[in-house]
Amino acid sequence: MKAEASDAALLAGIALGGAGLREAERALCRRYAPRIRLYGLRHLRDEDRARDLVQTVLLAVLQAAREKRVREPEQLTRFVLGTCRNAVLRVRELDRRAEPATDEVLVAAAGGEAPRDPVNAAVLLRCLGSLGHRARRVLELSFHEELESGEVATRLALTQGNVRVIRHRALAALRVCLDAPARTGA
Amino acid sequence: MSCASPLAWETLVDWWAGDLDEAAVAAVEEHVLGCDVCTVVASRVASTAEALRTMVPPVVGAEHLEALARAGVRIMENPIAPGQTCDFHFPRNADLAVHVLGGLVLGAGARVEVTLRSLATGHVFGHVEDAPVDTRRGAVYLACQRDYAQLDHDLVAEVRVGKDPPAQYTILHHF
């Protein structure tokens, strides 16, 4: 099996230009698009904004690569992280969606590569119903009402540590249930 | 794809829930941005948490419904009285149906429990303690989504106010 090119090799290919330029850019976008989308979803809590962030960040990274401005090619991840942070700050400050890019490579990376995992409402209801009451409440308060673990602990008369343990176990159980083959009936 | 030091599920859940300090967040994010393996696992955390964040709970408050309507969700109400059996056809031009379980006497601070059962099997597929209520209309709102076609279509909703006997509403869904 052909080994994947390192980040440094892709950056070198982009900096060189020529015939390998587009392929190196595509490979870099394929690699980083899902990761940036995840970062965007975590910080912006919005799928469309996360997709816009993918385009904004990839465009900045590709431009830096073309202009040989990535000083430490082996540390491209740090460069991408810094670019993500700045882009999220700008999105928040402006409170508007980032301008969508028109570059076909970026559009494909942001849209085509992003894993979309819509959850069926009936399956979610059934899976939540399979959890214990306390586990379900911890998940609802943590992720639906978006309370911090300290607030969840106060509401449910638990310790903060307890909330975190219940939360990660319950989320894992919910994920397993959501991934299970569909059953019939309620 | 491999990762020499994969991040623990617990760490990723804490990260997604905002329960890590700044240094830990930076470490997690740098790792995830550089790692396909951990991106896949973190995406599982993310999709599960996002499903919870964006879900419409089966028993829903008036404010939540107003927010959904403002966001463009097309909502259709279906008022039902206690003891009534209702044939309900999910409308084609609605995104969300709301069964308005009315006729309730809701005193200030009344604790309301809602239980949802399959009419055919009696299986409980939803139970909400301390359910949100609309005291002005004397009603509880039961959100019904098109995806629920996968569940038993015929259900009984029992609404218990305080220690009173529960009011029953039977809904026969047609999707």
Chai-1 contact restraints between the chains, C-beta under 6 A:
chainA,res_idxA,chainB,res_idxB,connection_type,confidence,min_distance_angstrom,max_distance_angstrom,comment,restraint_id
A,P34,B,T39,contact,1.0,0.0,6.0,A-B,restraint_1
A,R35,B,L33,contact,1.0,0.0,6.0,A-B,restraint_2
A,R35,B,T39,contact,1.0,0.0,6.0,A-B,restraint_3
A,L38,B,A42,contact,1.0,0.0,6.0,A-B,restraint_4
A,L38,B,S43,contact,1.0,0.0,6.0,A-B,restraint_5
A,L38,B,A46,contact,1.0,0.0,6.0,A-B,restraint_6
A,L41,B,A46,contact,1.0,0.0,6.0,A-B,restraint_7
A,T77,B,E30,contact,1.0,0.0,6.0,A-B,restraint_8
A,T77,B,L33,contact,1.0,0.0,6.0,A-B,restraint_9
A,T77,B,G34,contact,1.0,0.0,6.0,A-B,restraint_10
A,V80,B,L33,contact,1.0,0.0,6.0,A-B,restraint_11
A,L81,B,E29,contact,1.0,0.0,6.0,A-B,restraint_12
A,L81,B,E30,contact,1.0,0.0,6.0,A-B,restraint_13
A,L81,B,L33,contact,1.0,0.0,6.0,A-B,restraint_14
A,P115,B,S43,contact,1.0,0.0,6.0,A-B,restraint_15
A,D117,B,S47,contact,1.0,0.0,6.0,A-B,restraint_16
A,V119,B,A51,contact,1.0,0.0,6.0,A-B,restraint_17
A,N120,B,D147,contact,1.0,0.0,6.0,A-B,restraint_18
A,A121,B,Q145,contact,1.0,0.0,6.0,A-B,restraint_19
A,A121,B,D147,contact,1.0,0.0,6.0,A-B,restraint_20
A,A122,B,D147,contact,1.0,0.0,6.0,A-B,restraint_21
A,A122,B,Y148,contact,1.0,0.0,6.0,A-B,restraint_22
A,A122,B,Q150,contact,1.0,0.0,6.0,A-B,restraint_23
A,A122,B,L151,contact,1.0,0.0,6.0,A-B,restraint_24
A,L124,B,A51,contact,1.0,0.0,6.0,A-B,restraint_25
A,L124,B,M55,contact,1.0,0.0,6.0,A-B,restraint_26
A,G129,B,F125,contact,1.0,0.0,6.0,A-B,restraint_27
A,L139,B,L52,contact,1.0,0.0,6.0,A-B,restraint_28
A,S142,B,A17,contact,1.0,0.0,6.0,A-B,restraint_29
A,F143,B,A49,contact,1.0,0.0,6.0,A-B,restraint_30
A,F143,B,L52,contact,1.0,0.0,6.0,A-B,restraint_31
A,F143,B,R53,contact,1.0,0.0,6.0,A-B,restraint_32
A,H144,B,L52,contact,1.0,0.0,6.0,A-B,restraint_33
A,H144,B,R53,contact,1.0,0.0,6.0,A-B,restraint_34
A,S149,B,D19,contact,1.0,0.0,6.0,A-B,restraint_35
A,H168,B,E10,contact,1.0,0.0,6.0,A-B,restraint_36
A,H168,B,V13,contact,1.0,0.0,6.0,A-B,restraint_37
A,L171,B,V13,contact,1.0,0.0,6.0,A-B,restraint_38
A,L171,B,T48,contact,1.0,0.0,6.0,A-B,restraint_39
A,L174,B,T48,contact,1.0,0.0,6.0,A-B,restraint_40
A,R175,B,R44,contact,1.0,0.0,6.0,A-B,restraint_41
A,R175,B,T48,contact,1.0,0.0,6.0,A-B,restraint_42
A,A186,B,S118,contact,1.0,0.0,6.0,A-B,restraint_43
A,A186,B,H123,contact,1.0,0.0,6.0,A-B,restraint_44
A,A186,B,F125,contact,1.0,0.0,6.0,A-B,restraint_45
A,A186,B,L151,contact,1.0,0.0,6.0,A-B,restraint_46
A,A186,B,D152,contact,1.0,0.0,6.0,A-B,restraint_47
